[in-house]
Amino acid sequence: MKLLIQHTHKPGEIAGVLTYIDAIVPGLNATGVETQILSTQTTTLKSWIAAIRWADIVHMNSNHLGFALLCKLLGKKIIIKYHYLFYISTHSHYEKLTLWQRLKLEFIQTLPKPNYPLKWKLHTVIKWARFGIRFGTALLCNRHTACSQFLAESLSFPWKVTALNCPIESASNQKSLEDLTLPYTFAYVGRLNPDKGVDLLLRATKLIQDYSFQVKIIGSGQDLDRLKALVEELEISSRVEFLGSLPNKEALEIVRSSLALVVPSRWQEPAGYVALEASSVRTCSIVSKVGGLPEMAGESNLFFDREDYKTLAQQMQICLENLTKALERGNQANQYISEQFTCKKAVQELLEICQELEPNLFLI
């Protein structure tokens, strides 16, 4: 079978889509599936047509309406995978709705306020156009998958959407107290913007200053200056270190040597791969109960409600007061991803979908 895998990213970008593709392609090839990866961001229309003609099935990883139309014109079936939130209305708050209810809410929430300047009112038209492209692409696809069960449910589609997890390699070595940095560290890895809730981690840090620990913040973004000012305001400069953006390998080494990873997101994270990466190096996570984060973290990790930095502080305190239990949580999280997020499982689930679409390709 020949599988064309489409995405819209440039080489070297840090993106969950590319992480997924890089992880799944070797597994597909090992089963005898021929794969071709195509970035519609960096290639020409001519190369699109050639690649689509070559393929038996197309696996899309974006809402590219033009590419989907080409696939249909050339008679190819499409499996699409959703990696990001489909609706603006699910960004900060989510409740289960029917498709009609979701479309109605989306329309209402994208309406411009009466006092908006003209350019923002015109931007509403752009939002509607973009949504039309996303929904039009969805209607052209034959099978639908998502990076988490939460995202699959949040689409509110009347047709089946299958959760197709992103595989991740897990470390085999057990983690012990000797592997932890002193003073004990809580790590944050990600963008620095209000959606990510780093300020909640800082406020939680202020509440438990009787303990000896450090907070290492890895990442960059628009919120950096505001967060540094908040550190000064809370008088926790001696506890917090901003490390900027780091290569993934270096960031993971810091996470492994940390007591716990903190993921204090405000927005409804479609998946939250950073929690998977912490589990891969046997570090426990403390995550907010939003979107697909609890699903990625698994039951062994620690949780707090969105915006509730007081409970976040309590969970950090639990880790500091029982180091052995924190290590045990990290090992249990590693076992969880070793069972649920393997390359073999992801490949098998994708191939089962391919077989449903084109059973003749799998006849011996």
C-alpha positions as a LaTeX table, in Angstrom:
\begin{tabular}{lrrr}
\hline
Residue & $x$ (\AA) & $y$ (\AA) & $z$ (\AA) \\
\hline
Met1 & 0.00 & 0.00 & 0.00 \\
Lys2 & 1.14 & 3.52 & $-0.81$ \\
Leu3 & 0.23 & 6.16 & 1.79 \\
Leu4 & 0.68 & 9.87 & 1.13 \\
Ile5 & 1.05 & 11.90 & 4.34 \\
Gln6 & 0.25 & 15.61 & 3.93 \\
His7 & 1.01 & 18.51 & 6.27 \\
Thr8 & 1.48 & 22.31 & 6.05 \\
His9 & 4.73 & 22.88 & 7.94 \\
Lys10 & 8.23 & 23.97 & 6.94 \\
Pro11 & 11.33 & 21.84 & 7.61 \\
Gly12 & 12.67 & 22.27 & 11.13 \\
Glu13 & 9.47 & 23.69 & 12.63 \\
Ile14 & 8.54 & 22.55 & 16.13 \\
Ala15 & 5.01 & 21.20 & 15.74 \\
Gly16 & 2.97 & 18.33 & 17.11 \\
Val17 & 2.02 & 17.37 & 13.55 \\
Leu18 & 5.65 & 16.81 & 12.57 \\
Thr19 & 6.30 & 14.93 & 15.81 \\
Tyr20 & 3.42 & 12.60 & 14.95 \\
Ile21 & 4.62 & 12.06 & 11.37 \\
Asp22 & 8.24 & 11.46 & 12.38 \\
Ala23 & 7.09 & 8.90 & 14.94 \\
Ile24 & 4.65 & 6.96 & 12.78 \\
Val25 & 6.47 & 6.74 & 9.43 \\
Pro26 & 9.18 & 4.22 & 10.54 \\
Gly27 & 6.46 & 1.99 & 11.96 \\
Leu28 & 4.46 & 2.13 & 8.75 \\
Asn29 & 7.53 & 1.35 & 6.67 \\
Ala30 & 8.33 & $-1.63$ & 8.92 \\
Thr31 & 4.95 & $-3.17$ & 8.00 \\
Gly32 & 5.70 & $-2.84$ & 4.27 \\
Val33 & 3.67 & 0.34 & 3.69 \\
Glu34 & 5.32 & 2.76 & 1.26 \\
Thr35 & 5.07 & 6.34 & 2.50 \\
Gln36 & 5.61 & 9.74 & 0.97 \\
Ile37 & 5.52 & 12.94 & 3.02 \\
Leu38 & 4.31 & 16.10 & 1.35 \\
Ser39 & 4.32 & 19.63 & 2.77 \\
Thr40 & 1.78 & 21.72 & 0.88 \\
Gln41 & 3.51 & 24.75 & 2.39 \\
Thr42 & 6.78 & 24.23 & 0.54 \\
Thr43 & 5.91 & 22.28 & $-2.63$ \\
Thr44 & 4.25 & 23.10 & $-5.95$ \\
Leu45 & 0.85 & 22.20 & $-7.34$ \\
Lys46 & 2.55 & 19.95 & $-9.86$ \\
Ser47 & 4.21 & 17.94 & $-7.10$ \\
Trp48 & 0.88 & 17.68 & $-5.26$ \\
Ile49 & $-0.77$ & 16.10 & $-8.29$ \\
Ala50 & 2.12 & 13.67 & $-8.83$ \\
Ala51 & 2.07 & 12.60 & $-5.18$ \\
Ile52 & $-1.71$ & 12.16 & $-5.07$ \\
Arg53 & $-1.63$ & 10.04 & $-8.24$ \\
Trp54 & 1.10 & 7.88 & $-6.71$ \\
Ala55 & $-0.85$ & 7.19 & $-3.52$ \\
Asp56 & $-3.48$ & 4.58 & $-2.77$ \\
Ile57 & $-4.76$ & 6.56 & 0.26 \\
Val58 & $-4.07$ & 10.11 & 1.42 \\
His59 & $-3.55$ & 10.91 & 5.10 \\
Met60 & $-4.13$ & 14.65 & 5.61 \\
Asn61 & $-2.93$ & 16.51 & 8.69 \\
Ser62 & $-4.43$ & 19.93 & 7.96 \\
Asn63 & $-7.64$ & 21.59 & 6.80 \\
His64 & $-6.33$ & 22.31 & 3.28 \\
Leu65 & $-9.48$ & 22.57 & 1.16 \\
Gly66 & $-7.66$ & 22.89 & $-2.17$ \\
Phe67 & $-5.58$ & 19.77 & $-1.54$ \\
Ala68 & $-8.66$ & 17.82 & $-0.45$ \\
Leu69 & $-10.47$ & 18.86 & $-3.63$ \\
Leu70 & $-7.54$ & 17.62 & $-5.72$ \\
Cys71 & $-7.64$ & 14.27 & $-3.93$ \\
Lys72 & $-11.33$ & 13.87 & $-4.68$ \\
Leu73 & $-10.90$ & 14.90 & $-8.34$ \\
Leu74 & $-8.17$ & 12.27 & $-8.69$ \\
Gly75 & $-10.35$ & 9.63 & $-7.02$ \\
Lys76 & $-8.36$ & 9.17 & $-3.81$ \\
Lys77 & $-9.84$ & 8.50 & $-0.38$ \\
Ile78 & $-8.79$ & 10.74 & 2.49 \\
Ile79 & $-8.11$ & 10.04 & 6.16 \\
Ile80 & $-7.80$ & 13.36 & 7.98 \\
Lys81 & $-6.29$ & 13.83 & 11.42 \\
Tyr82 & $-7.20$ & 16.87 & 13.51 \\
His83 & $-4.40$ & 18.21 & 15.72 \\
Tyr84 & $-5.92$ & 21.57 & 16.74 \\
Leu85 & $-9.24$ & 22.90 & 18.01 \\
Phe86 & $-11.79$ & 23.14 & 15.20 \\
Tyr87 & $-14.00$ & 25.83 & 16.78 \\
Ile88 & $-13.08$ & 29.19 & 18.27 \\
Ser89 & $-15.90$ & 28.70 & 20.76 \\
Thr90 & $-14.11$ & 25.72 & 22.36 \\
His91 & $-10.87$ & 27.61 & 22.99 \\
Ser92 & $-11.40$ & 28.61 & 26.63 \\
His93 & $-14.59$ & 26.75 & 27.56 \\
Tyr94 & $-15.94$ & 23.38 & 26.48 \\
Glu95 & $-19.28$ & 21.69 & 26.90 \\
Lys96 & $-20.68$ & 18.80 & 24.93 \\
Leu97 & $-23.04$ & 20.03 & 22.19 \\
Thr98 & $-24.66$ & 18.73 & 19.03 \\
Leu99 & $-23.29$ & 19.93 & 15.71 \\
Trp100 & $-26.16$ & 22.37 & 15.26 \\
Gln101 & $-25.71$ & 23.77 & 18.77 \\
Arg102 & $-21.97$ & 24.09 & 18.19 \\
Leu103 & $-22.43$ & 25.89 & 14.86 \\
Lys104 & $-24.91$ & 28.28 & 16.43 \\
Leu105 & $-22.57$ & 29.05 & 19.33 \\
Glu106 & $-19.62$ & 29.49 & 16.95 \\
Phe107 & $-21.60$ & 32.02 & 14.91 \\
Ile108 & $-22.64$ & 33.98 & 18.00 \\
Gln109 & $-19.14$ & 34.06 & 19.52 \\
Thr110 & $-17.54$ & 35.28 & 16.30 \\
Leu111 & $-19.95$ & 38.18 & 15.85 \\
Pro112 & $-18.17$ & 41.53 & 16.31 \\
Lys113 & $-19.10$ & 43.72 & 19.27 \\
Pro114 & $-20.97$ & 46.97 & 18.39 \\
Asn115 & $-18.08$ & 49.16 & 19.56 \\
Tyr116 & $-15.44$ & 47.31 & 17.52 \\
Pro117 & $-13.50$ & 49.38 & 14.94 \\
Leu118 & $-14.24$ & 48.61 & 11.29 \\
Lys119 & $-11.10$ & 46.52 & 10.74 \\
Trp120 & $-12.12$ & 44.11 & 13.53 \\
Lys121 & $-15.63$ & 43.87 & 12.14 \\
Leu122 & $-14.16$ & 42.95 & 8.77 \\
His123 & $-11.94$ & 40.37 & 10.49 \\
Thr124 & $-15.11$ & 38.54 & 11.50 \\
Val125 & $-15.72$ & 37.81 & 7.81 \\
Ile126 & $-12.22$ & 36.31 & 7.64 \\
Lys127 & $-13.04$ & 34.09 & 10.65 \\
Trp128 & $-16.18$ & 32.84 & 8.93 \\
Ala129 & $-14.28$ & 32.19 & 5.69 \\
Arg130 & $-11.62$ & 30.20 & 7.53 \\
Phe131 & $-14.28$ & 28.17 & 9.30 \\
Gly132 & $-15.98$ & 27.52 & 5.96 \\
Ile133 & $-12.69$ & 26.16 & 4.63 \\
Arg134 & $-12.25$ & 23.89 & 7.65 \\
Phe135 & $-15.78$ & 22.57 & 7.45 \\
Gly136 & $-15.66$ & 22.17 & 3.66 \\
Thr137 & $-12.49$ & 20.11 & 4.00 \\
Ala138 & $-14.15$ & 17.94 & 6.64 \\
Leu139 & $-17.07$ & 17.20 & 4.31 \\
Leu140 & $-14.68$ & 15.96 & 1.61 \\
Cys141 & $-12.83$ & 13.48 & 3.83 \\
Asn142 & $-13.75$ & 9.81 & 4.05 \\
Arg143 & $-12.56$ & 9.09 & 7.59 \\
His144 & $-11.86$ & 11.40 & 10.50 \\
Thr145 & $-9.33$ & 10.98 & 13.31 \\
Ala146 & $-8.11$ & 13.24 & 16.13 \\
Cys147 & $-5.05$ & 13.43 & 18.38 \\
Ser148 & $-7.12$ & 12.79 & 21.52 \\
Gln149 & $-10.53$ & 11.53 & 22.57 \\
Phe150 & $-11.31$ & 15.02 & 23.84 \\
Leu151 & $-10.62$ & 16.58 & 20.44 \\
Ala152 & $-12.63$ & 13.85 & 18.69 \\
Glu153 & $-15.62$ & 14.59 & 20.93 \\
Ser154 & $-15.24$ & 18.38 & 20.69 \\
Leu155 & $-15.70$ & 18.28 & 16.90 \\
Ser156 & $-19.40$ & 17.46 & 17.46 \\
Phe157 & $-19.56$ & 15.77 & 14.06 \\
Pro158 & $-22.51$ & 13.45 & 13.36 \\
Trp159 & $-20.07$ & 10.96 & 11.80 \\
Lys160 & $-17.46$ & 8.80 & 13.55 \\
Val161 & $-14.19$ & 10.41 & 14.67 \\
Thr162 & $-11.48$ & 8.02 & 15.92 \\
Ala163 & $-8.88$ & 9.05 & 18.49 \\
Leu164 & $-5.47$ & 8.25 & 17.01 \\
Asn165 & $-2.77$ & 8.89 & 19.59 \\
Cys166 & 0.69 & 10.24 & 18.84 \\
Pro167 & 3.28 & 7.53 & 19.56 \\
Ile168 & 6.21 & 8.36 & 21.80 \\
Glu169 & 9.32 & 6.48 & 22.88 \\
Ser170 & 9.68 & 5.85 & 26.59 \\
Ala171 & 12.90 & 5.68 & 28.61 \\
Ser172 & 13.72 & 2.23 & 29.98 \\
Asn173 & 15.92 & 3.28 & 32.92 \\
Gln174 & 14.26 & 3.64 & 36.29 \\
Lys175 & 14.46 & 7.08 & 37.91 \\
Ser176 & 15.76 & 7.49 & 41.44 \\
Leu177 & 16.33 & 10.31 & 43.93 \\
Glu178 & 19.94 & 10.55 & 42.71 \\
Asp179 & 18.62 & 11.66 & 39.28 \\
Leu180 & 16.91 & 14.73 & 40.74 \\
Thr181 & 18.50 & 18.19 & 40.72 \\
Leu182 & 19.00 & 19.89 & 44.08 \\
Pro183 & 17.21 & 21.95 & 45.19 \\
Tyr184 & 14.25 & 20.01 & 43.83 \\
Thr185 & 12.87 & 21.49 & 40.64 \\
Phe186 & 9.48 & 22.02 & 39.04 \\
Ala187 & 9.73 & 22.51 & 35.29 \\
Tyr188 & 7.50 & 24.25 & 32.76 \\
Val189 & 8.01 & 23.72 & 29.02 \\
Gly190 & 6.03 & 25.59 & 26.39 \\
Arg191 & 5.04 & 28.93 & 24.92 \\
Leu192 & 4.89 & 31.95 & 27.19 \\
Asn193 & 1.47 & 33.45 & 26.58 \\
Pro194 & $-1.63$ & 33.97 & 28.75 \\
Asp195 & $-3.34$ & 30.78 & 27.48 \\
Lys196 & $-0.58$ & 28.66 & 28.97 \\
Gly197 & $-1.16$ & 29.89 & 32.53 \\
Val198 & 2.47 & 30.26 & 33.61 \\
Asp199 & 1.37 & 33.07 & 35.95 \\
Leu200 & $-0.63$ & 30.45 & 37.88 \\
Leu201 & 2.57 & 28.48 & 38.47 \\
Leu202 & 4.25 & 31.64 & 39.78 \\
Arg203 & 1.37 & 32.40 & 42.14 \\
Ala204 & 1.44 & 28.81 & 43.39 \\
Thr205 & 5.18 & 29.15 & 43.99 \\
Lys206 & 4.54 & 32.16 & 46.22 \\
Leu207 & 2.22 & 30.10 & 48.45 \\
Ile208 & 4.75 & 27.39 & 49.35 \\
Gln209 & 7.95 & 29.34 & 49.98 \\
Asp210 & 8.61 & 27.48 & 53.23 \\
Tyr211 & 9.93 & 24.62 & 51.11 \\
Ser212 & 13.27 & 24.48 & 49.30 \\
Phe213 & 12.70 & 24.21 & 45.53 \\
Gln214 & 13.28 & 25.94 & 42.19 \\
Val215 & 11.04 & 26.61 & 39.19 \\
Lys216 & 12.63 & 26.38 & 35.73 \\
Ile217 & 10.64 & 27.90 & 32.87 \\
Ile218 & 11.63 & 26.74 & 29.39 \\
Gly219 & 10.19 & 28.59 & 26.42 \\
Ser220 & 9.65 & 32.01 & 24.91 \\
Gly221 & 6.73 & 34.17 & 23.89 \\
Gln222 & 4.79 & 37.40 & 24.18 \\
Asp223 & 4.19 & 37.02 & 27.93 \\
Leu224 & 7.85 & 36.95 & 28.99 \\
Asp225 & 8.13 & 40.54 & 30.20 \\
Arg226 & 4.82 & 40.36 & 32.07 \\
Leu227 & 5.87 & 37.13 & 33.78 \\
Lys228 & 9.24 & 38.57 & 34.81 \\
Ala229 & 7.44 & 41.58 & 36.28 \\
Leu230 & 5.11 & 39.23 & 38.18 \\
Val231 & 8.11 & 37.37 & 39.60 \\
Glu232 & 9.42 & 40.67 & 40.96 \\
Glu233 & 5.99 & 41.63 & 42.31 \\
Leu234 & 5.61 & 38.30 & 44.12 \\
Glu235 & 9.18 & 38.51 & 45.43 \\
Ile236 & 10.13 & 35.03 & 44.18 \\
Ser237 & 13.15 & 35.96 & 42.01 \\
Ser238 & 15.41 & 33.59 & 43.92 \\
Arg239 & 13.11 & 30.68 & 43.07 \\
Val240 & 12.39 & 31.20 & 39.37 \\
Glu241 & 14.71 & 30.86 & 36.40 \\
Phe242 & 13.73 & 31.70 & 32.81 \\
Leu243 & 15.82 & 29.53 & 30.48 \\
Gly244 & 14.38 & 30.63 & 27.13 \\
Ser245 & 13.86 & 28.22 & 24.23 \\
Leu246 & 16.03 & 25.10 & 24.35 \\
Pro247 & 16.59 & 22.15 & 21.98 \\
Asn248 & 14.14 & 19.35 & 22.74 \\
Lys249 & 16.86 & 16.98 & 23.99 \\
Glu250 & 18.20 & 19.56 & 26.44 \\
Ala251 & 14.70 & 20.46 & 27.65 \\
Leu252 & 13.91 & 16.77 & 28.25 \\
Glu253 & 17.09 & 16.36 & 30.31 \\
Ile254 & 15.91 & 19.17 & 32.59 \\
Val255 & 12.43 & 17.61 & 32.82 \\
Arg256 & 13.93 & 14.23 & 33.74 \\
Ser257 & 16.00 & 15.78 & 36.53 \\
Ser258 & 12.93 & 17.64 & 37.85 \\
Leu259 & 10.64 & 16.49 & 40.61 \\
Ala260 & 7.60 & 17.25 & 38.45 \\
Leu261 & 6.49 & 18.96 & 35.26 \\
Val262 & 3.75 & 21.60 & 35.68 \\
Val263 & 1.26 & 22.21 & 32.85 \\
Pro264 & $-1.08$ & 25.00 & 34.08 \\
Ser265 & $-2.91$ & 25.68 & 30.81 \\
Arg266 & $-6.05$ & 27.82 & 30.69 \\
Trp267 & $-7.11$ & 26.92 & 27.16 \\
Gln268 & $-8.58$ & 23.60 & 26.11 \\
Glu269 & $-5.40$ & 21.83 & 25.03 \\
Pro270 & $-6.21$ & 19.43 & 22.16 \\
Ala271 & $-3.73$ & 16.93 & 23.57 \\
Gly272 & $-0.82$ & 18.37 & 25.55 \\
Tyr273 & 2.14 & 16.36 & 24.26 \\
Val274 & 4.45 & 17.88 & 26.87 \\
Ala275 & 2.81 & 15.67 & 29.50 \\
Leu276 & 3.59 & 12.63 & 27.33 \\
Glu277 & 7.20 & 13.75 & 27.04 \\
Ala278 & 7.47 & 14.07 & 30.82 \\
Ser279 & 6.08 & 10.54 & 31.19 \\
Ser280 & 8.59 & 9.31 & 28.60 \\
Val281 & 11.44 & 10.32 & 30.95 \\
Arg282 & 9.64 & 9.06 & 34.07 \\
Thr283 & 8.78 & 12.47 & 35.51 \\
Cys284 & 5.36 & 12.97 & 37.05 \\
Ser285 & 3.15 & 15.82 & 35.86 \\
Ile286 & 0.83 & 18.26 & 37.59 \\
Val287 & $-1.69$ & 19.34 & 34.97 \\
Ser288 & $-4.82$ & 21.46 & 34.79 \\
Lys289 & $-8.03$ & 19.62 & 33.96 \\
Val290 & $-8.57$ & 21.13 & 30.52 \\
Gly291 & $-9.01$ & 19.60 & 27.08 \\
Gly292 & $-6.98$ & 16.49 & 26.37 \\
Leu293 & $-4.39$ & 17.08 & 29.10 \\
Pro294 & $-5.82$ & 14.60 & 31.65 \\
Glu295 & $-6.07$ & 12.02 & 28.87 \\
Met296 & $-2.38$ & 12.44 & 28.01 \\
Ala297 & $-1.25$ & 12.49 & 31.64 \\
Gly298 & $-3.12$ & 9.35 & 32.75 \\
Glu299 & $-4.51$ & 8.56 & 36.18 \\
Ser300 & $-1.20$ & 8.32 & 38.03 \\
Asn301 & $-0.38$ & 12.03 & 37.74 \\
Leu302 & $-1.71$ & 15.00 & 39.72 \\
Phe303 & $-4.44$ & 17.45 & 38.65 \\
Phe304 & $-6.03$ & 20.77 & 39.53 \\
Asp305 & $-8.99$ & 22.72 & 38.18 \\
Arg306 & $-8.44$ & 25.45 & 35.61 \\
Glu307 & $-7.24$ & 28.72 & 37.23 \\
Asp308 & $-7.01$ & 27.07 & 40.68 \\
Tyr309 & $-3.42$ & 27.94 & 41.59 \\
Lys310 & $-4.08$ & 27.21 & 45.28 \\
Thr311 & $-4.71$ & 23.54 & 44.51 \\
Leu312 & $-1.70$ & 23.60 & 42.16 \\
Ala313 & 0.38 & 24.76 & 45.14 \\
Gln314 & $-1.01$ & 21.91 & 47.23 \\
Gln315 & $-0.06$ & 19.36 & 44.55 \\
Met316 & 3.46 & 20.79 & 44.36 \\
Gln317 & 3.63 & 20.53 & 48.14 \\
Ile318 & 2.53 & 16.86 & 47.98 \\
Cys319 & 5.48 & 16.13 & 45.66 \\
Leu320 & 7.93 & 17.92 & 47.95 \\
Glu321 & 6.68 & 16.13 & 51.06 \\
Asn322 & 6.77 & 12.65 & 49.50 \\
Leu323 & 9.61 & 12.39 & 47.01 \\
Thr324 & 9.33 & 8.62 & 46.70 \\
Lys325 & 5.66 & 8.83 & 45.77 \\
Ala326 & 6.42 & 11.49 & 43.16 \\
Leu327 & 8.99 & 9.16 & 41.60 \\
Glu328 & 6.50 & 6.31 & 41.71 \\
Arg329 & 3.94 & 8.46 & 39.87 \\
Gly330 & 6.51 & 9.15 & 37.15 \\
Asn331 & 7.24 & 5.45 & 36.73 \\
Gln332 & 3.52 & 4.63 & 36.59 \\
Ala333 & 3.01 & 7.37 & 33.97 \\
Asn334 & 5.83 & 5.82 & 31.95 \\
Gln335 & 4.10 & 2.45 & 32.11 \\
Tyr336 & 0.86 & 4.08 & 30.94 \\
Ile337 & 2.39 & 5.57 & 27.79 \\
Ser338 & 4.35 & 2.35 & 27.16 \\
Glu339 & 1.00 & 0.61 & 26.79 \\
Gln340 & $-1.21$ & 3.29 & 25.23 \\
Phe341 & 1.09 & 5.47 & 23.10 \\
Thr342 & 3.30 & 2.99 & 21.26 \\
Cys343 & 4.24 & 3.26 & 17.61 \\
Lys344 & 2.93 & $-0.27$ & 17.02 \\
Lys345 & $-0.51$ & 0.63 & 18.40 \\
Ala346 & $-0.74$ & 3.88 & 16.39 \\
Val347 & 0.30 & 2.14 & 13.16 \\
Gln348 & $-2.15$ & $-0.71$ & 13.72 \\
Glu349 & $-5.05$ & 1.69 & 14.33 \\
Leu350 & $-4.23$ & 3.75 & 11.23 \\
Leu351 & $-3.90$ & 0.65 & 9.05 \\
Glu352 & $-7.25$ & $-0.66$ & 10.30 \\
Ile353 & $-8.84$ & 2.55 & 9.04 \\
Cys354 & $-7.02$ & 2.19 & 5.72 \\
Gln355 & $-8.29$ & $-1.37$ & 5.42 \\
Glu356 & $-11.87$ & $-0.24$ & 6.02 \\
Leu357 & $-11.53$ & 2.30 & 3.20 \\
Glu358 & $-9.68$ & 0.09 & 0.69 \\
Pro359 & $-10.00$ & $-3.60$ & 1.70 \\
Asn360 & $-8.64$ & $-4.81$ & $-1.66$ \\
Leu361 & $-5.24$ & $-3.32$ & $-0.86$ \\
Phe362 & $-4.86$ & $-5.76$ & 2.03 \\
Leu363 & $-5.80$ & $-8.93$ & 0.19 \\
Ile364 & $-2.91$ & $-11.43$ & $-0.01$ \\
\hline
\end{tabular}
